[in-house]
Amino acid sequence: MIGQRLRDLREDADLSQEELGKIVSLSNHSISSFELDKNEPKDEIKIKIAQYFKVSIDYLLGLTNDPKPAWDNSMSYIRLPMNFSPEARREAEEYIKYLAQKHTGR
């Protein structure tokens, strides 16, 4: 799964495989093999890629569709019970948006 995510991130950033390779200290051949899922990057390379694109490792690996890393200091997170229904989650989100508007004007 990392291959398609990596390719999408690279293309969205308008980078060539060679340019991304220079950023993470690898050859464009290595980047190509990652994107084609022929090889998987070592963990330290995954970390460099995630940091460069400001996404989470979980997003790179396809464990979540939310690219925002948990360490993003611009957001706080609230844990909801696992058994919350989709409707209850939507209600919680709407209430949080209401509170944000009320207290910050955003």
Summary of the structure (lengths in Angstrom):
residues: 106
radius of gyration: 17.7
end to end distance: 35.6
largest distance: 51.8
contacts: 235
relative contact order: 0.10
helix: 58%
strand: 0%
